């Protein structure tokens, strides 16, 4: 297997873990990940993330998404 194949398999794993943990459909996860550039984040941090467990990955992605949302709207009452 090439590194690209491993990363593709890992992305599928991440989507499935996130889908199960957050009770979302695959389509909802794909839209959320696309909107917040989670696919890019996961691929860029593959070396670190692939050594962790599913729960850690879900928590890390949630933190990443939260940070992305806050950078777009730092004061929730103003958005």
C-alpha positions in Angstrom: 0.0 0.0 0.0 1.2 3.5 -0.8 1.0 6.4 1.7 -1.8 7.8 -0.4 -3.8 4.6 0.0 -3.2 4.6 3.7 -4.4 8.2 4.0 -7.5 7.4 2.0 -8.3 4.5 4.2 -7.7 6.7 7.2 -10.1 9.3 5.9 -12.7 6.7 5.6 -12.1 5.5 9.1 -12.3 9.1 10.4 -15.6 9.7 8.6 -17.1 6.5 10.0 -15.9 7.2 13.6 -17.2 10.8 13.4 -20.5 9.7 11.9 -21.1 7.1 14.6 -19.9 9.4 17.5 -22.0 12.4 16.4 -25.0 10.4 15.1 -24.8 12.0 11.6 -25.2 10.6 8.2 -22.3 10.2 5.9 -23.6 13.1 3.8 -23.8 15.4 6.8 -20.3 14.5 7.9 -19.0 15.1 4.3 -20.7 18.5 4.2 -19.4 19.5 7.6 -15.9 18.3 6.8 -15.9 20.2 3.5 -17.2 23.4 5.0 -14.6 23.5 7.7 -11.7 22.0 5.7 -11.5 19.0 8.0 -10.4 16.7 5.2 -7.3 18.9 4.6 -6.7 19.0 8.4 -6.8 15.3 8.7 -4.5 14.7 5.8 -2.0 17.3 6.9 -1.9 15.8 10.4 -2.1 12.2 9.4 1.2 11.2 11.0 0.0 12.3 14.4 -3.7 11.4 14.1 -3.3 7.9 12.8 -1.6 6.8 16.0 -4.5 7.9 18.2 -7.9 6.3 18.9 -11.2 7.1 17.4 -12.5 9.0 20.5 -9.4 11.3 20.5 -9.8 11.9 16.7 -13.5 12.9 17.1 -12.6 15.2 20.0 -9.8 16.8 18.1 -12.0 17.4 15.0 -14.7 18.9 17.2 -12.0 21.3 18.7 -10.8 22.1 15.2 -14.3 22.9 13.9 -15.1 25.0 17.0 -11.9 27.0 16.5 -12.8 27.5 12.8 -16.3 28.7 13.7 -14.9 31.1 16.4 -12.4 32.6 13.9 -15.3 33.4 11.6 -17.5 34.7 14.4 -15.6 35.6 17.5 -18.6 37.2 19.3 -21.6 34.8 18.9 -24.1 37.5 19.6 -22.9 39.6 16.6 -23.3 36.8 14.0 
